[in-house]
Amino acid sequence: MLTKTIKPLPKDAASWRRVLCDQPNFCWKWEMLRPFFASRGYDLYVVIERDRGLWPRITDSPAHGEVWATRDSRNRDVVIKPVSWGADEISELKILKYLNFGPLREDTGNATVPVTEFIEYPNVTFAVMPHWSDCDIPSFANDISHENVQMNYWGALPLGPSSADHAPDFRVHFPVRYALIDFGASVQFPPDIPSKSRRGHWFVGRLHRAPETARKKSFDPFAADVYQAARTVYGWTQKFVDDVPALLALLQDMTRKRPSRQLCALEAHSRMTTIQASIPQHTEMRRLPAYLLDEYDPVPNRISAYVYGTSPY
C-alpha cells in the first residue's frame, strides 16, 4: 500500500523563506494549508503565473511568497501572512498586536494596515489583513521601501488574465488611505529606553540605505529610517525639486553624514507638512515619470547643489 508523505510546515522564518517564489512548487506550504484556511472561511488564491512577471529589485533580498491572498466568507479580499513561530512571540507579532489593540488602533495617526484576525495553527500564528494594493504579489519584501506603503485601492482585484487589462473607472470618489503593511524587519524598543540605547544591526539591501547600515557597527534604526525616507522622496521629486527649494533643504537635513545631526522623524514630518501647505496647486499636480520609481540618486549636499544651480539658499 502506498502512503502519501506530508511535509511538516516550516518551524521558523528562515525555513519558510528557503524556497524562493521563482522556484518550482514554491507555494506548497499554502497548498497544504488550503483545507485549514477553508475551514476558517478563507478561500486561498491559486497560482496562475509564478511571480506574476515581477522580480525582487535586488538580488540579495529575494522574494519568498510569505504573503498569500485569499477571499473570505464575507466576499472580502484579504491577505494572510505567518508572523510568529513556536511559543515565543517574535517582533512582528508583538508589533502588530501593539498597533491593533487598544487606543492606538483608534488613533488617526496610526497609518498601519489593520489586522482583521489572528489565526493560530500548530506552531504558527497567521495575521489576516485587508488586501490593499499589490501585496499579494509573491515578490513582497521585508524592508523599508515605497512598495511597503500601500493604498486602499488598486484597480481590479484580483488581476485579470491579461496584462493589458485596465483598471475600471472609479464609481465614486473617496479619500485614499495609505498604510504601512509590513513589519517583518521591524523592531520595537521600550518607550522609556534612552535614545543612545536604541542600537542594533540589521541587514538593509536597498540602494537608498543609510551609510551606517552597511557597516558592521550597531546603529540607530530611527535615524536610518529618516535617511532612507529622504532618499525615497528625493528619487520621486528630483526632476522638479527646483520648484520647491524648501523641500531640498529638508531632504538635506534628513541625510546629513552624521546621524546625530540629522532631523528626527517628528521634526521632518512637521517641516514636510509646512512645505506641503505652501506648495502652489500647479506644482502639486506635476506628473511623476514612472522610471523615477526605480531611481535613488543621493540627495546633493549644499555645496554641490549650489554648484549645479539647485540650492535653497
C-alpha positions in Angstrom: 0.0 0.0 0.0 1.3 3.4 -0.9 1.1 6.3 1.6 1.4 9.9 0.8 4.2 11.7 2.7 3.1 15.1 4.1 5.8 17.7 4.6 5.8 19.4 8.0 5.3 23.2 7.9 8.5 25.3 8.4 9.3 25.8 12.0 10.8 29.3 11.7 11.0 32.3 9.4 14.3 31.2 7.9 12.9 27.8 6.9 9.7 29.4 5.5 11.9 31.6 3.2 14.1 28.7 2.0 12.1 28.2 -1.3 12.0 31.3 -3.5 9.0 32.3 -5.5 10.7 31.7 -8.8 11.4 28.1 -7.9 9.1 25.1 -8.7 6.4 24.4 -6.2 7.2 27.4 -4.1 3.6 27.5 -2.9 3.5 24.0 -1.4 3.1 25.5 2.1 0.0 27.4 1.2 -1.5 24.5 -0.7 -1.0 22.3 2.3 -2.8 24.9 4.4 -5.7 25.3 2.0 -8.1 22.9 3.8 -7.3 24.5 7.2 -8.0 28.0 6.0 -11.1 26.8 4.1 -12.4 25.6 7.4 -11.9 29.1 8.8 -13.8 30.7 5.9 -10.8 31.6 3.7 -10.5 30.5 0.0 -6.9 30.9 -0.9 -6.0 32.3 -4.3 -4.4 29.9 -6.8 -1.2 30.5 -8.8 -1.8 31.2 -12.5 1.6 32.7 -13.3 4.6 32.3 -11.0 5.6 35.7 -9.6 3.1 37.5 -12.0 6.1 38.7 -14.0 7.6 40.8 -11.2 11.0 40.2 -9.7 12.7 41.5 -6.5 14.6 44.7 -7.1 17.8 43.5 -5.6 19.5 40.1 -5.7 20.3 39.9 -2.0 16.7 40.3 -0.9 14.8 37.6 -2.7 11.1 37.0 -2.5 9.7 34.1 -0.6 5.9 34.1 -1.0 5.3 34.9 2.7 2.1 36.7 2.0 -0.8 34.9 0.4 -4.0 36.4 -0.9 -7.4 34.9 -0.2 -11.2 35.7 -0.2 -13.1 35.2 3.0 -16.7 34.0 3.6 -17.9 37.6 3.5 -16.6 38.0 0.0 -13.7 40.3 1.1 -10.3 40.1 -0.4 -7.6 39.7 2.3 -4.1 38.5 2.7 -2.6 36.1 5.2 0.9 36.1 6.5 2.8 34.0 9.1 4.0 36.3 11.8 5.3 34.0 14.6 6.6 30.5 15.1 6.5 28.5 18.2 5.5 29.5 21.7 7.6 32.7 21.8 6.1 35.8 20.0 8.6 37.3 17.6 8.8 41.1 17.0 6.4 41.2 14.1 3.5 39.6 16.0 4.2 41.8 19.1 4.2 44.9 16.9 1.0 44.0 15.1 -0.8 43.4 18.4 0.6 46.7 19.8 -0.7 48.6 16.7 -4.1 46.9 16.5 -5.4 46.8 20.1 -6.4 49.5 22.5 -6.5 53.2 21.9 -3.6 53.1 19.4 -5.8 51.5 16.8 -8.3 54.4 17.0 -5.5 57.0 16.8 -5.9 58.9 13.5 -2.1 59.0 13.2 -1.8 55.2 13.1 -1.2 54.7 9.4 -0.7 51.0 9.5 -2.7 48.3 8.0 -5.4 46.8 10.3 -5.3 43.2 11.3 -8.8 41.6 11.0 -7.9 38.4 12.7 -5.0 36.3 14.2 -5.3 32.6 13.3 -3.5 30.0 15.4 -2.1 26.9 13.7 0.2 24.4 15.4 3.5 26.2 15.8 2.5 29.1 13.6 0.5 32.3 14.1 -1.0 34.0 11.0 -2.2 37.5 10.6 -5.1 38.3 8.3 -5.1 41.8 6.7 -7.1 43.7 4.1 -6.0 43.2 0.5 -4.6 46.6 -0.3 -2.5 47.4 -3.4 -0.3 44.7 -4.8 0.7 43.0 -1.5 -0.5 39.6 -2.9 2.4 39.5 -5.4 4.9 36.9 -4.3 7.9 39.3 -4.6 6.8 41.0 -1.4 9.9 42.0 0.6 10.6 42.8 4.2 12.2 46.2 4.2 11.6 50.0 4.3 10.6 50.9 0.8 7.8 52.6 -1.1 6.4 49.1 -2.1 5.6 48.5 1.5 3.5 51.7 1.7 0.2 50.7 0.1 -3.1 52.2 -0.9 -6.6 51.0 -0.1 -7.5 50.8 -3.8 -5.6 49.2 -6.7 -7.8 48.7 -9.8 -9.3 45.4 -10.4 -8.7 42.7 -7.8 -7.8 40.0 -8.5 -6.0 40.9 -11.7 -7.4 39.7 -15.0 -5.7 37.0 -17.1 -4.2 39.6 -19.4 -1.5 42.1 -18.5 -3.3 44.5 -20.8 -6.4 44.6 -18.6 -7.1 48.1 -17.4 -8.5 49.1 -14.0 -12.1 50.2 -14.1 -13.0 53.9 -13.6 -13.9 55.0 -10.1 -17.6 54.7 -9.5 -17.4 57.1 -6.5 -14.8 59.5 -5.1 -13.5 58.7 -1.7 -10.4 59.7 0.4 -7.5 57.4 -0.4 -5.8 55.9 2.6 -2.1 54.9 2.7 -0.7 52.5 5.2 2.5 50.7 6.2 1.8 47.0 5.7 4.9 45.0 6.5 6.8 44.8 9.8 8.9 41.7 9.2 12.1 43.8 9.5 10.9 46.0 12.4 12.0 46.2 16.0 10.2 47.7 19.0 12.0 49.3 21.9 10.6 50.0 25.3 9.1 53.6 25.4 11.3 54.7 28.2 14.6 53.5 26.7 17.3 56.2 26.4 17.9 57.3 22.8 21.6 56.2 23.0 20.5 52.7 23.8 18.4 52.3 20.7 21.0 50.5 18.8 21.4 47.3 16.8 22.5 45.9 13.5 20.0 44.8 10.7 20.6 44.0 7.1 19.4 46.6 4.7 19.9 45.8 1.0 18.4 48.8 -0.7 20.3 51.3 -2.8 19.0 54.2 -0.7 20.0 52.7 2.6 21.7 54.8 5.2 25.5 54.6 5.1 25.8 53.3 8.6 23.7 50.2 7.8 26.5 48.9 5.5 29.0 48.9 8.4 29.5 46.2 11.0 28.8 48.6 13.9 25.4 48.9 15.5 23.4 51.9 14.5 20.2 53.9 15.4 17.4 52.4 13.2 15.3 55.5 13.6 18.0 57.8 12.1 18.4 55.2 9.3 14.7 55.4 8.6 14.8 59.2 8.3 17.8 59.0 5.9 16.1 56.3 3.7 12.8 58.2 3.7 14.6 61.3 2.4 16.3 59.3 -0.4 13.0 57.9 -1.5 11.3 61.3 -1.6 14.2 62.8 -3.5 14.0 60.0 -6.0 10.4 61.0 -6.7 11.0 64.7 -6.8 14.5 65.3 -8.1 13.3 66.4 -11.5 11.2 69.3 -10.1 12.9 70.0 -6.8 13.9 73.4 -8.0 10.2 74.4 -7.8 10.2 73.8 -4.0 13.6 75.0 -2.6 12.5 74.3 1.0 12.0 70.7 0.2 15.6 70.2 -0.9 16.7 71.9 2.3 14.6 69.5 4.3 15.9 66.4 2.5 19.5 67.6 3.0 18.9 68.0 6.7 17.5 64.4 6.8 20.6 63.0 5.1 23.4 64.5 6.9 26.5 62.4 7.2 26.4 62.2 10.9 23.2 60.5 12.1 23.3 62.5 15.3 23.0 65.7 13.3 20.0 64.6 11.2 16.5 65.7 11.9 14.4 63.2 13.9 11.2 61.9 12.3 8.9 64.2 14.2 10.9 67.3 13.1 11.0 66.1 9.5 7.2 65.4 9.4 6.5 68.9 10.9 8.6 70.6 8.2 7.2 68.5 5.4 3.6 69.4 6.5 4.5 73.1 6.4 6.1 72.8 3.0 3.2 70.8 1.6 0.8 73.6 2.7 2.9 76.2 0.9 3.2 74.4 -2.4 1.1 76.1 -5.2 -1.5 73.9 -6.7 0.1 73.7 -10.2 3.3 72.2 -8.5 1.3 69.6 -6.6 -0.2 68.3 -9.8 3.1 67.6 -11.5 3.1 64.2 -13.2 5.9 61.9 -11.9 7.7 59.9 -14.7 7.3 56.2 -14.0 11.0 55.5 -14.4 11.8 57.6 -11.4 10.3 55.0 -9.1 13.5 53.0 -9.5 16.0 55.8 -9.2 17.5 56.7 -5.9 20.2 59.3 -6.6 21.9 60.7 -3.5 20.5 63.9 -2.1 23.0 66.6 -3.2 24.7 68.3 -0.3 24.6 72.1 -0.1 27.9 72.7 -1.8 27.2 70.5 -4.8 23.6 71.8 -5.0 24.9 75.4 -5.2 27.5 74.5 -7.9 24.9 72.8 -10.1 22.3 75.6 -9.6 19.9 73.9 -7.2 20.1 75.5 -3.8 17.6 76.6 -1.3 19.8 79.4 -0.1 
